[in-house]
Amino acid sequence: MRVLARWVVRLLTGLVVLALAPVLGLAALAGTAMLGTGPDVFTTAGLAVFGAVFFVGLLRCVPRPQAAWGRWVRAVAVLAVEAVVVWQVTAALTHPPPPDAAPSRVSGQKEWRLDTGSRLAYVRVMPKRVTRAEPVVFLHGGPGRADLAGDSAFYGGLAADGSQVYVYDQLGAGRSARLADPRGYGLERDTADLEAARQAIGAERLVLIGHGHGARLAAAYLAAHPDRVARVVFADPASLDSPAADRSAALLGPAGTGAGPPSTRMLAVYTLLRVDPAAAHAFAGDDELDARLPRPAGPPCRATSPPPGDLGGYAHLAARPLPRGVRPGLAGLSVPALVVKGGCDEQSWSSAVDYRGALPGARLVHLDGPGLGRPYLNVLRSFLTGKPVREYAADTPPPGAAPTALS
C-alpha cells in the first residue's frame, strides 16, 4: 500500500510539473526578452526551460524499474517522448505561417511622407470644381481597421458638393507604414500625423468625419488644434473616457480564418506583448499578426458578414488613452459639430450623448435602419453645406433602437 501511495504521489507531482513546463517556458522567454535579447536568444531560452522541466515531469510520471534493463528502457522511452514533444513545440514556435498576399493598390492611392516620420496611404477624391476651401478628411475606426477602397468610394460622394475628400489609413493600419515598436501607436501620434497631413494638403482648416475610434481622434485633434477645424462629425463615436478593453486576449482565440485552437506562437506573442511589445513585433511581424487576429464581429443586429477592411494587428492592440486636456479643450469651443447614431451601431448610446454634452452646440441625429448608408450620406451633405438637420434632443434612445445603442 505504501508503494502504491508513493507512486500516486510521484505521478501527481509529475503531472503538475508537466503542466508547469509551458508556463515556465513562456516565463523564461519573456524574462530573457526583457533583457533586450533578440528572438533567437529568447526563443532558445524558453525552449530550453520548457524541455528541461518537461523532462523532469516525465521522469516523475514513469515508475523506476528495479531491473537494470528496465531502467534502460525507461530512459530510452522518456528521451523519445521528450524529443518528439520538444521537436513539435520547437516547430510550432519557430516556424511562422506563410504570409498572406499584400493588399492590392486602391484606385487613386497615393502616399504622404510626413514630418512625423509616418508614411500614410491615402486617396483624394476631387470634385468637378472645387467650391469649398476646407477639404473633408475621414478618420476610420477600429482602431487599426481601415478600408481605403470602400471608404473612399462612400465618402467620395461628398465631393458632389464641391469639397475635396481625403480618406487615409492611419499609421499601422491598412496600406500605411507600420512601427517596429507597437508602443509608438496612440492618439498623440495619430493627432500629430493628422496635423502633418493638413500641412501636406495645404489647407488652413479641415472638415473632420470620425467614425468609431476615429471620433476619438477627431476629438483629440479638435482639442489640440481648434483653429484648424471648420466642422466635425462624430459618427457612432467610441467612448471619450476610456479606450476599448484589452483586446490581446483575441490572440488566444480562433485564428482570423475562424478555425483552429490558439497557436504556440500566439501564446508567445501574447506573453511578449505584456513585457516588451517591440520583442513581440520582432518575434512575429505585422503580416503574421494581421492574418491571425480575428476580425471584429460587428453589432449583433447586422445580418451581413463582419465589416470589411484591413486590420492592422499591432495598431489594433495598442493602448490608446485619451490625451489629457481633451475634455477641457472641447468645453469652450463653438465649432459646428454633429453626432450621428444609426439604427444598428457598435458603440453605446451613452457615448453619443457624452460627445454632445462635451462640445457646446453639438447636435445629435438618430437614423433608423441598419448601418450608415444613403440616409447617413444625405445628413452629412446637409450638415457640411450648412443646411438644417433633424436633431434628436432626448438623452435616451428612441423606442426600438438596436440593443447596442441602448447601453
C-alpha positions as CSV (number, residue, x, y, z in Angstrom):
1,M,0.0,0.0,0.0
2,R,2.8,2.4,0.8
3,V,4.5,1.7,-2.5
4,L,1.2,2.4,-4.3
5,A,0.7,5.7,-2.3
6,R,4.3,6.8,-3.1
7,W,3.7,6.0,-6.8
8,V,0.4,8.0,-6.8
9,V,2.1,11.0,-5.2
10,R,5.0,10.7,-7.7
11,L,2.6,10.6,-10.6
12,L,0.6,13.6,-9.4
13,T,3.7,15.7,-8.9
14,G,4.9,14.6,-12.3
15,L,1.7,15.8,-13.9
16,V,1.9,19.1,-12.1
17,V,5.5,19.6,-13.4
18,L,4.4,18.7,-16.9
19,A,1.6,21.3,-16.6
20,L,4.1,23.9,-15.4
21,A,6.5,23.3,-18.3
22,P,4.8,25.6,-20.8
23,V,4.2,28.2,-18.2
24,L,7.8,28.3,-17.1
25,G,9.0,28.1,-20.7
26,L,6.9,31.2,-21.5
27,A,8.2,32.9,-18.4
28,A,11.8,32.2,-19.4
29,L,11.1,33.5,-22.9
30,A,9.6,36.7,-21.6
31,G,12.3,37.2,-18.9
32,T,15.0,36.8,-21.5
33,A,13.3,39.2,-23.9
34,M,13.2,41.8,-21.2
35,L,17.0,41.7,-21.1
36,G,17.0,43.1,-24.7
37,T,18.0,39.9,-26.4
38,G,16.8,39.0,-29.9
39,P,14.2,36.5,-30.9
40,D,16.7,33.7,-31.5
41,V,18.1,34.1,-27.9
42,F,14.8,34.4,-26.0
43,T,13.2,31.7,-28.1
44,T,16.0,29.3,-27.3
45,A,15.9,30.2,-23.6
46,G,12.2,29.5,-23.5
47,L,12.5,26.2,-25.3
48,A,15.4,25.1,-23.1
49,V,13.5,25.7,-19.9
50,F,10.4,24.0,-21.3
51,G,12.4,21.0,-22.4
52,A,14.2,20.7,-19.0
53,V,11.0,21.0,-16.9
54,F,9.1,18.6,-19.2
55,F,11.8,16.0,-18.9
56,V,11.7,16.2,-15.1
57,G,7.9,15.8,-15.3
58,L,8.2,12.7,-17.5
59,L,10.7,11.1,-15.2
60,R,8.3,11.6,-12.2
61,C,5.4,10.1,-14.1
62,V,7.2,6.9,-15.2
63,P,8.0,4.4,-12.4
64,R,11.6,3.5,-11.9
65,P,12.0,-0.3,-12.5
66,Q,14.2,-2.4,-10.3
67,A,15.9,-4.3,-13.1
68,A,18.8,-2.7,-14.9
69,W,17.4,-3.4,-18.3
70,G,14.1,-1.9,-17.3
71,R,15.8,1.4,-16.3
72,W,17.4,1.5,-19.7
73,V,14.0,1.0,-21.4
74,R,12.6,3.7,-19.2
75,A,15.4,6.1,-20.1
76,V,15.0,5.5,-23.8
77,A,11.2,5.9,-23.7
78,V,11.4,9.1,-21.7
79,L,14.0,10.5,-24.1
80,A,12.0,9.5,-27.1
81,V,8.8,11.2,-25.8
82,E,10.8,14.2,-24.8
83,A,12.4,14.5,-28.2
84,V,9.1,14.3,-30.1
85,V,7.3,16.8,-27.8
86,V,10.2,19.4,-27.9
87,W,10.6,18.9,-31.6
88,Q,6.8,19.6,-32.1
89,V,6.9,22.7,-29.8
90,T,10.0,24.0,-31.5
91,A,8.5,23.6,-34.9
92,A,5.3,25.4,-33.8
93,L,7.2,28.2,-32.1
94,T,9.8,28.9,-34.7
95,H,8.0,28.4,-38.0
96,P,5.6,31.3,-38.8
97,P,2.8,30.6,-41.3
98,P,3.3,31.8,-44.9
99,P,2.3,35.5,-45.2
100,D,-0.9,36.4,-47.0
101,A,-0.7,38.3,-50.2
102,A,-0.1,42.0,-49.8
103,P,-3.2,44.1,-50.4
104,S,-3.5,45.4,-53.9
105,R,-3.3,49.1,-54.5
106,V,-6.5,51.1,-54.5
107,S,-7.5,53.2,-57.4
108,G,-6.1,56.7,-56.9
109,Q,-3.9,55.6,-53.9
110,K,-1.0,57.9,-53.0
111,E,1.3,58.3,-50.0
112,W,2.1,61.1,-47.6
113,R,5.6,61.1,-46.2
114,L,5.1,63.2,-43.2
115,D,7.5,65.2,-41.0
116,T,6.4,62.9,-38.1
117,G,8.2,60.0,-39.9
118,S,4.9,58.4,-40.8
119,R,4.1,57.1,-44.3
120,L,0.3,57.1,-44.8
121,A,-1.6,55.7,-47.8
122,Y,-4.5,58.0,-48.9
123,V,-7.0,58.6,-51.6
124,R,-8.1,62.0,-52.7
125,V,-11.5,62.4,-54.4
126,M,-11.7,65.6,-56.4
127,P,-15.0,67.4,-57.3
128,K,-15.7,68.6,-60.8
129,R,-15.0,72.1,-59.5
130,V,-13.6,73.0,-56.1
131,T,-16.0,75.4,-54.5
132,R,-15.3,74.8,-50.8
133,A,-12.0,75.8,-49.3
134,E,-12.0,73.2,-46.4
135,P,-11.3,69.6,-47.6
136,V,-13.2,66.8,-45.9
137,V,-11.0,64.2,-44.1
138,F,-12.4,60.9,-43.0
139,L,-10.9,59.1,-39.9
140,H,-11.6,55.4,-39.8
141,G,-12.2,53.4,-36.6
142,G,-11.0,50.2,-35.2
143,P,-8.5,51.3,-34.1
144,G,-6.5,49.9,-36.9
145,R,-9.5,48.9,-39.1
146,A,-9.0,50.5,-42.5
147,D,-11.0,50.2,-45.7
148,L,-9.4,52.6,-48.1
149,A,-11.3,51.3,-51.1
150,G,-14.7,51.2,-49.5
151,D,-14.4,54.4,-47.5
152,S,-13.1,56.4,-50.4
153,A,-15.9,55.2,-52.6
154,F,-18.6,56.0,-50.0
155,Y,-17.3,59.3,-48.6
156,G,-16.2,60.4,-52.1
157,G,-19.9,61.1,-52.6
158,L,-19.3,64.3,-50.6
159,A,-17.3,65.7,-53.5
160,A,-20.5,66.4,-55.3
161,D,-20.9,69.5,-53.2
162,G,-17.6,70.9,-54.2
163,S,-15.3,69.6,-51.5
164,Q,-12.1,67.7,-51.9
165,V,-12.3,64.5,-49.9
166,Y,-9.4,62.7,-48.3
167,V,-9.5,59.2,-46.9
168,Y,-6.4,57.7,-45.4
169,D,-5.2,54.7,-43.5
170,Q,-3.9,55.7,-40.1
171,L,-0.4,54.6,-39.0
172,G,-0.1,50.9,-38.5
173,A,-3.3,50.1,-40.5
174,G,-4.2,49.0,-44.0
175,R,-1.7,50.1,-46.6
176,S,0.2,52.6,-44.4
177,A,3.5,52.0,-42.7
178,R,4.0,50.0,-39.5
179,L,6.1,50.7,-36.5
180,A,8.8,48.3,-35.2
181,D,7.8,49.2,-31.6
182,P,4.0,49.0,-31.1
183,R,4.3,51.3,-28.1
184,G,4.6,54.1,-30.6
185,Y,1.0,53.8,-31.6
186,G,-1.5,56.1,-29.8
187,L,-3.8,59.1,-30.1
188,E,-0.8,61.5,-29.6
189,R,0.9,60.1,-32.7
190,D,-2.3,60.0,-34.7
191,T,-3.1,63.6,-33.8
192,A,0.4,64.7,-34.9
193,D,0.0,62.7,-38.1
194,L,-3.3,64.4,-38.9
195,E,-1.8,67.9,-38.3
196,A,1.1,67.0,-40.6
197,A,-1.3,65.7,-43.2
198,R,-3.2,69.0,-43.0
199,Q,0.0,70.8,-43.7
200,A,0.8,68.4,-46.6
201,I,-2.7,69.1,-48.0
202,G,-2.0,72.9,-47.7
203,A,-5.4,73.7,-46.1
204,E,-5.9,76.2,-43.4
205,R,-8.8,74.3,-41.9
206,L,-10.3,70.8,-42.2
207,V,-13.7,69.2,-42.0
208,L,-13.4,66.1,-40.0
209,I,-15.6,63.0,-40.0
210,G,-14.6,60.4,-37.4
211,H,-16.2,57.0,-37.2
212,G,-16.0,54.8,-34.1
213,H,-12.4,55.2,-32.7
214,G,-11.9,57.8,-35.4
215,A,-14.3,60.0,-33.4
216,R,-11.9,59.9,-30.5
217,L,-9.1,61.0,-32.9
218,A,-11.3,63.8,-34.2
219,A,-12.0,65.0,-30.6
220,A,-8.3,64.9,-29.7
221,Y,-7.3,66.8,-32.8
222,L,-10.1,69.4,-32.3
223,A,-8.9,70.0,-28.7
224,A,-5.3,70.3,-29.7
225,H,-5.9,72.4,-32.9
226,P,-9.3,74.1,-32.6
227,D,-8.5,76.8,-35.1
228,R,-7.8,74.1,-37.7
229,V,-11.3,72.6,-37.8
230,A,-14.2,74.1,-39.7
231,R,-16.7,71.4,-38.9
232,V,-16.7,68.0,-37.2
233,V,-18.8,64.9,-37.4
234,F,-18.7,62.1,-34.8
235,A,-20.3,59.0,-36.3
236,D,-21.1,56.1,-33.9
237,P,-18.4,57.5,-31.6
238,A,-16.3,55.3,-29.3
239,S,-16.2,56.4,-25.7
240,L,-14.4,59.6,-24.9
241,D,-13.4,58.4,-21.4
242,S,-11.7,55.2,-22.0
243,P,-10.4,53.1,-24.9
244,A,-11.7,49.6,-25.5
245,A,-10.7,46.9,-23.0
246,D,-7.6,44.8,-23.6
247,R,-8.0,43.2,-26.9
248,S,-4.9,41.0,-26.9
249,A,-6.9,38.0,-25.5
250,A,-8.2,37.6,-29.0
251,L,-4.8,36.1,-29.9
252,L,-5.7,33.1,-27.8
253,G,-8.9,32.5,-29.6
254,P,-9.5,31.0,-33.1
255,A,-7.4,32.3,-35.9
256,G,-8.6,35.0,-38.3
257,T,-9.9,32.3,-40.5
258,G,-12.3,31.3,-37.7
259,A,-10.8,27.8,-37.2
260,G,-8.1,26.3,-35.0
261,P,-7.0,26.4,-31.4
262,P,-4.6,29.0,-30.0
263,S,-1.2,28.6,-31.6
264,T,2.0,28.2,-29.7
265,R,3.4,31.3,-31.5
266,M,0.4,33.4,-30.5
267,L,0.8,32.3,-26.9
268,A,4.3,33.6,-27.1
269,V,3.2,36.9,-28.7
270,Y,0.5,37.3,-26.0
271,T,3.2,36.9,-23.3
272,L,5.7,39.2,-25.0
273,L,3.2,42.0,-25.5
274,R,2.9,42.2,-21.8
275,V,6.6,42.7,-21.1
276,D,8.1,44.1,-24.3
277,P,5.9,44.9,-27.4
278,A,9.0,45.5,-29.5
279,A,10.2,42.0,-28.8
280,A,6.7,40.7,-29.8
281,H,7.0,42.5,-33.1
282,A,10.5,41.2,-33.7
283,F,9.2,37.7,-33.0
284,A,6.0,37.8,-35.1
285,G,5.8,40.5,-37.7
286,D,2.8,42.6,-38.9
287,D,1.8,40.2,-41.6
288,E,1.5,37.3,-39.2
289,L,-0.5,39.1,-36.6
290,D,-2.8,40.8,-39.2
291,A,-3.7,37.3,-40.5
292,R,-4.1,35.7,-37.1
293,L,-6.2,38.4,-35.3
294,P,-9.9,37.7,-35.7
295,R,-11.9,40.4,-37.5
296,P,-14.3,42.5,-35.4
297,A,-17.7,40.8,-35.4
298,G,-19.8,44.0,-35.7
299,P,-23.1,44.6,-33.9
300,P,-25.4,41.6,-33.4
301,C,-28.2,43.2,-35.3
302,R,-26.2,43.3,-38.5
303,A,-27.2,40.2,-40.5
304,T,-24.4,40.5,-43.0
305,S,-20.8,39.5,-42.6
306,P,-18.3,41.4,-40.4
307,P,-17.3,44.9,-41.6
308,P,-14.7,44.8,-44.4
309,G,-11.3,46.3,-44.1
310,D,-7.6,45.6,-43.5
311,L,-7.0,45.2,-39.8
312,G,-3.6,46.4,-38.5
313,G,-2.9,43.9,-35.7
314,Y,-0.4,45.7,-33.6
315,A,-2.1,49.1,-34.1
316,H,-5.4,47.5,-33.1
317,L,-4.0,46.0,-29.9
318,A,-2.1,49.2,-28.8
319,A,-3.4,51.1,-25.8
320,R,-4.9,54.4,-26.8
321,P,-5.8,56.5,-23.8
322,L,-7.3,59.9,-24.4
323,P,-4.6,62.6,-24.1
324,R,-5.0,64.9,-21.1
325,G,-6.9,68.1,-21.6
326,V,-9.2,66.9,-24.4
327,R,-12.4,67.4,-22.4
328,P,-11.4,70.9,-21.1
329,G,-10.2,71.7,-24.6
330,L,-13.6,70.9,-26.1
331,A,-15.7,72.7,-23.5
332,G,-15.1,76.2,-24.7
333,L,-15.3,75.7,-28.4
334,S,-18.0,76.8,-30.8
335,V,-17.1,74.6,-33.8
336,P,-20.2,73.3,-35.6
337,A,-20.4,69.6,-34.5
338,L,-22.7,66.7,-35.3
339,V,-23.1,63.4,-33.6
340,V,-24.7,60.6,-35.7
341,K,-26.2,57.4,-34.3
342,G,-27.5,54.7,-36.7
343,G,-30.1,52.1,-36.0
344,C,-27.5,49.4,-35.8
345,D,-24.2,50.7,-34.3
346,E,-21.4,49.1,-32.4
347,Q,-20.9,51.9,-29.8
348,S,-23.1,52.8,-26.9
349,W,-25.8,55.4,-26.9
350,S,-24.3,57.0,-23.8
351,S,-21.1,57.7,-25.7
352,A,-23.0,59.6,-28.3
353,V,-24.8,61.7,-25.7
354,D,-21.5,62.3,-24.0
355,Y,-20.0,63.8,-27.1
356,R,-23.0,66.1,-27.5
357,G,-22.5,67.3,-23.9
358,A,-18.7,67.7,-24.2
359,L,-18.9,70.1,-27.1
360,P,-21.2,73.1,-26.7
361,G,-23.7,73.4,-29.5
362,A,-23.2,69.9,-30.8
363,R,-26.3,68.3,-32.3
364,L,-27.3,64.6,-32.3
365,V,-29.0,62.9,-35.2
366,H,-30.5,59.4,-35.0
367,L,-31.0,57.4,-38.2
368,D,-33.4,54.4,-38.4
369,G,-32.4,51.3,-40.2
370,P,-29.3,49.2,-40.2
371,G,-25.9,50.7,-40.8
372,L,-24.9,54.2,-42.0
373,G,-25.9,54.2,-45.7
374,R,-27.5,56.7,-48.0
375,P,-29.5,58.4,-45.3
376,Y,-26.3,59.0,-43.4
377,L,-24.6,60.4,-46.5
378,N,-27.6,62.8,-47.0
379,V,-27.3,64.0,-43.4
380,L,-23.6,64.6,-43.9
381,R,-24.2,66.6,-47.0
382,S,-26.8,68.7,-45.3
383,F,-24.7,69.4,-42.3
384,L,-21.5,70.2,-44.2
385,T,-23.3,72.6,-46.5
386,G,-25.0,74.4,-43.6
387,K,-28.5,73.1,-44.2
388,P,-30.7,72.1,-41.3
389,V,-30.7,68.6,-40.0
390,R,-33.4,66.8,-37.9
391,E,-32.0,66.9,-34.4
392,Y,-32.7,64.2,-31.8
393,A,-32.9,66.1,-28.5
394,A,-33.5,63.4,-25.9
395,D,-30.8,61.7,-23.8
396,T,-32.5,58.3,-24.1
397,P,-32.6,56.3,-27.3
398,P,-35.8,56.1,-29.3
399,P,-38.1,53.1,-28.9
400,G,-37.0,50.1,-30.9
401,A,-33.4,51.2,-31.1
402,A,-30.8,48.4,-31.5
403,P,-29.5,46.7,-28.3
404,T,-26.0,48.1,-28.9
405,A,-27.5,51.6,-28.9
406,L,-29.1,51.2,-25.5
407,S,-26.1,50.8,-23.3
